């Protein structure tokens, strides 16, 4: 019983750690892609 509870807690920590790592990696990639896309864009100058 106790071993099962310990295994479930360890599994829970592994799942939470994996999800948080994936989220952090996604945010990092989105931020990196956002910087490169901003560099590529040129603003249009409107003249009267």
C-alpha positions in Angstrom: 0.0 0.0 0.0 2.7 2.5 1.0 4.9 1.5 -1.9 2.0 2.1 -4.3 1.4 5.6 -2.8 5.1 6.4 -3.2 5.1 5.2 -6.8 2.0 7.3 -7.6 3.6 10.4 -6.0 6.8 9.9 -8.0 4.8 9.4 -11.2 2.8 12.6 -10.5 6.0 14.5 -10.0 7.4 13.2 -13.3 4.3 14.1 -15.2 4.1 17.6 -13.7 7.8 18.1 -14.4 7.5 17.0 -18.0 4.5 19.3 -18.6 6.2 22.3 -17.1 9.4 21.6 -19.1 7.4 21.4 -22.3 5.6 24.6 -21.5 8.9 26.4 -20.7 10.4 25.1 -23.9 7.4 26.3 -25.9 7.5 29.7 -24.4 11.2 30.0 -25.2 10.7 28.9 -28.8 7.8 31.3 -29.2 9.8 34.2 -27.8 12.8 33.3 -30.0 10.5 33.1 -33.1 8.8 36.4 -32.1 12.2 38.2 -32.0 13.2 37.0 -35.4 9.9 37.8 -37.0 10.0 41.3 -35.6 13.4 41.8 -37.2 12.1 40.7 -40.6 9.2 43.1 -40.6 9.7 46.6 -42.0 7.4 49.4 -41.0 5.7 51.4 -43.7 6.2 55.1 -43.6 3.1 57.1 -44.5 3.8 60.4 -46.1 1.2 63.1 -46.7 
